[in-house]
């Protein structure tokens, strides 16, 4: 991949000078959905697919971007003096958001750059292509400008800041954290209330992770994501009139049931119930994994989807079809939607000898019901972002 990237760079911008290359993975969240902005736990892992970047400094303040995924756009020109928060209308909003964030945080980017990008994460799939672009840009800026004091956790926080403040998506920390901090064959058990985390080995004997992309396009910023977030914030404020909690993630299901009457709207009760129960499920799921009880882990994945469908209402017919068809297939240990919802992907754990049948069966049923095809990816858990050797 590196060779292809460098060839493209030479073609677009010339091959002279010091061209450096970087990689940041995509991520999939195994369980713990819509808990990261509610002070709960998440359990994502980095994937071996992701975003590749080649970059070279310039002597002026000009920025030139080229994406091998959006060849029709050609070279997009900009400058370090032209940051348009929330008004960028193409993929360069993500790298530019990071450059802007570096400046805001006291790490100025004083020289322009030529940048080529290639991603093999399916676009708009909910596998964090945007966080991957943010973090790979952060790794590049740290390396190019010698900001070695910045840790990968810093880069994750910069990515979240950029997405919140430059791109106007009120996301939590999970995506950028998983992309920056991933570890091969491990998922990250992250407490989003304080960023404490541990790596939990994911040992799937005779099974693999299969991602199904619904191919329903969605943009986070204009989805109901921000709406769900504000429903939870309002529910929390109502609960705080009777309890001294700081986040929904602090409550057990039992404690929530005792005080839920403080929430004045039945819809907000459902939203908060999901946030509380999903957090508990995530803690249980990691325990199950450590005890090598993969069956229990799968069961909790299934329960997570039901809660996202009925209480949080973020699934939709595409994701429900993929999951409900998966549940009918032999050899499926667990299946759920992953990511923000309203399109995007499902994640399933499927026994090796059942994978082909699973893809065939679920794919056929999906196409018949929805009218277009889903795409399937059998994936491995890979390391986090860094400089390409």
N, C-alpha and C positions, 0 to 999 in steps of 0.2 A: 504493500500500500504506500509506503514511504516513497518508493521509486516513482510511482504514478503521480504522487503529489508534487514531487520535485520537477518532474517533466512538465507538468501543467504550469508550475510556477515559472519555469524558464520560458515557456511558450508565451505566457501572458506578460511577464515583467522582465524577462532576461535572466540568465543563470549566473551572473557575476555576483561578487560580494558574499557576505556571510548570511546564508539562508538557514534558519533553524526550524526543526520540526517538533510537533507536540501532539499529544493524544489525551482526550478525556472520554470516558465511557458514557453510555446511556445507563439507565437504572430501571429496575422493576421493583415494586414494593410487594413483598410476599404477603404481608398482612399489616393492618394499622393504617386505615385510609381515612383522611379528613380528621386525623387526630393531631397532626403536627402543628396546627395553629390553635389547638385547644389544650396545649400543654400536656399532651399524652405521649405514648410510646409509638414508634414506627419500627418496621423491620425490613428495610430495603437491601438490595444487593446491586453491585455494579455488574454490567454485562461486558462481554468481549466485543460487542459492537459499540460504535461511538463516533466521535468527531475528530478528524485529523486536521492539523493546521500547519502550514508553512508560512514563515514570516521573515521579513528583512527590514531593518531600519532604513529610513530615508534621511536626507540632510535638511529637508524642509518640514512643514507641518501638514503636508498632504497625506490623506489616507486613500489607499486604493484597495478595494475588496473584490475578490472573485470567488464564486462558489461553483464547484463542479456539479452541485445538485441543481443549481438554477442558472444553467448556461445561457438561457435566453436573456437574462438580465445583463449579461456581459460584465464588464468592469464597472463597479459602482464607486464613483469618486466622491470624496468628502474631505473634511479637514478637522483638525483638532480645535478649530475655532467655530465649529458648526455643530454643536450638540443640540438636538431638538427633542427634548424630553416628551415622550408620548406621541410624537408626531412623525417618527420614522415609519415608513410604510413597507419596509422589506426586512430581510433577515439581518441586515447590518445593524439594526437596532440593538441586538444582543452584544456583539463585540464593542460597539460604541458606548453602550450603557456601562460596560466594565471599565473602559478608558475614563469615562466621566466619573465613575465611582472611585477609581484609584486617585484621581485628582482631589475629589471631595474628602477622601480619607487621609490626605497628606502625602500621597505617593504620586507626584505629578508625572504625566506622560508628556515629555517635551519635544519628542521627535515623531514625525509621521512614519507610516509604515506601508509596505505592500504585503497583502495577506491573501493566501489561497486556502480555501476550506473544502473538505470533503467529509460528508457524514454518511454512514451506512445504517443509521437509525431510521426506520420508516417515519416520514414526516407527519406531524400531527397525530402520532399514534399514542401519545401519552407515555412514552418511554423516556421523556425528559430530554428531547433534542435541544430545547432552549437552555436548560441548566448545563448541558454538556458544552454548548457553545460558550456560555459565560465562563465556565471553569477553565476550558482550554485557553480562552483569552487571558484569564488571570494567570495561569501557569506561564504563558508566553510573556506577559508584561513583567512578571516577577523576574524571569530569567533574563530578558532583554535589557531591563533597566537596573538589574542588580539589587532588587528589593528582597534579599535573601532572608530578612527577618520575618517575612510573612509566612505563616504556616498554611498548610492546606485547609485547616479549619477557618483561618482568616479569609482565604479565597472563597470558601463556601458562603461565609457571611457577606462578603462583598457581592457575590452573585445574587444572593437574596435581596440585598439592599438595592442593587441595580434593577432587579425585576420589579420590586415594589415601587421604587421611586422614579426610575427612568421609563419603564414599560407599563407601569400602572396596573400590574397584576399583584394582588394582595396575597402572594403565596407564602407558605411556611418555609422552614429551613430544610426539609427532608431531601428534596431533589438535589440541591447543590451539595449537601453534605454527603450523600451517597456517592455522587459522581467524584467528589474530591477525595473521599476517604475510603473508597472501596478496597476490598482485599480479596485475592483469589480464593474461591471455594468457601467464602464466609459471607454471611449477611450481617448487617450492623443493627444491633439492638440499641436504639438511640432514644434517650429520654429528652424530648424536645423542650422540656421546661428549663433544663440547665445544661444541655449538650453533653451530659455524661453518656458514655457509650461503651459497649463491649462487642467484640467480634464473636459471633457464634458460628462454628463450622456447620455447613449444610452438607451432610453426608446423605446423598440420595443413592442408596444401593439399588441398582436395577431400575432406576427411574430418572427422568429428566424434566427440566422446566420447559414447558411449551407456551409460547406467547401467541395469542390469536389477535390480529389487528382487525377491528371492525370495518376499517376504511371509511368510517363516517368522520368527515373532517370537522374539527371544532377548534376554536381559539379560546384559550383560557380567559383572556381579558374580557371577552364579550359573552362568555358562558355564564351560568348562574353561580359560578364559583364565589365571586365576591358577595353575592346575595346570601349563600349558605353561611359564609363566614360572619356576616353581620347578624344573621339569625342566632348564631351561637353566642356572639358577643352580647346580644340583648338578653338571651336566656341566662347567661352567666351573671349579668348585672342584676337580674331579677332574683336569682338564687343568693346573690351576695347580700340581699336584704335580710336573709334569715341564716346565713352561714358565712364563716370567715375564709372561704376558699379563694384562691387566686386564679384557678383555672378549672375547667371541667375535668381535666385529667387527674385531679386530686381525689375525685369521688369514686367510691365503689358503687356497684349497681344498687346495693341495698341502701346505702346512704342517699343515693339519688332519689330512690323511691320515697324515702321519708320526707324529702323537702321539695319534690317536683311540683307540688301545688302552688308554689310561689311563682311559677312561670304562668303568665296570664293567657297564653295562646296555645291551643293544642298542637299546632304545627311546630312551634318552637320546642314544645315538650319532646316531640319525636326527634327533632334535630339534636337536642342535648342528650337524649337517651342513647342515640347512636354513638355520639362522641365518647360517652362514659363507657358503654358496653364494649365498643371496639377497642378501647384502650385496655380493658380487662382481658379481652380475647387475645390481644397481642402478647401480653405478659404470659398468659397461659400457653400460647403457641410456642414461645421460646422455651418454656419449661418442657413442653412435650418433645421438642426437637432435641434438647439436651438429654432427655431420657430415651432417645431413639424411638419415640412413639410417633412415627410418621403418619399413622392412620389418624391419630388424634389431631395432629397438625392440619391434615386435610379437612377434617370435620369442621375445625374452627375457620378455615378458609371459606367453606360453604356457608357457615353461619354469618360470616362477615358480609358475603354478597347479599344475603337475605336482608340484613340490616340496612345496607346501602340502598337496596331496592325499595324497602317498605318504610323505613324511618327517615332516611336521608334523601331518598328520591333523586338519585343522581345517575341511575343506570340507563334507562331507556330500552326500547325494544331490541336494538342491535346487541347491546351487551347482555341483556337477559337471554336472548336467543342463544348466543354463544355459550353462556354458562349452563343454561338449562339443558341444552343438547349434550354438553360435556358430562353433566351428571348422569345421563343415561348410558354413557359408554363404559364398557368393562375396562378395568385397568386405570381408571381415573381416581387418583387418591384425593384430590381436592381441586376446586376451580372457583374463581371469583373475578370480578372486575378489578382492575388496578389503575391507579392514577385518579385524575379529577372526576372522571365519568363523562356522561353525555357524549358517548363515542369513545374513541381510543381503544384500549386493549383489555383482554382478559389474561390472567395467568393461571396455568393449570400444572399440577404435578401428575405426570402420566408414566405408568410402567413402560419400560423400554419396548417390550414386544407388542404393546398396544398402541404405540405412537402412530404408526401408519394408518391403522383402522380409525383412530380418533380423528386424525386430520381429514380423512376421507368422509367419515360420517358427519362430523360437525360442519365441515365445509359444504357438503351437499345440502344439508338441512338449512343452513344459513342462507345459501344462495336462493333456495326455493322460497324461503319466507321473506327475505329482505330485498331480493332482486338484483343484488350484485355480490361479488365474491369477497370473502375474508382472506387474509394472508396469514400464514403460520410460520413461526420461527422456533426452532429447537435451539435453546441458548445455553451458554455456560456462564458461570460466575467468574468475573475477571477482576483485575486490580483497578485502583483508582487512577486519577489523572497524573500525568508527568511528562517530562521531556522524552522524546523518542530517541533510543540509543542509536 
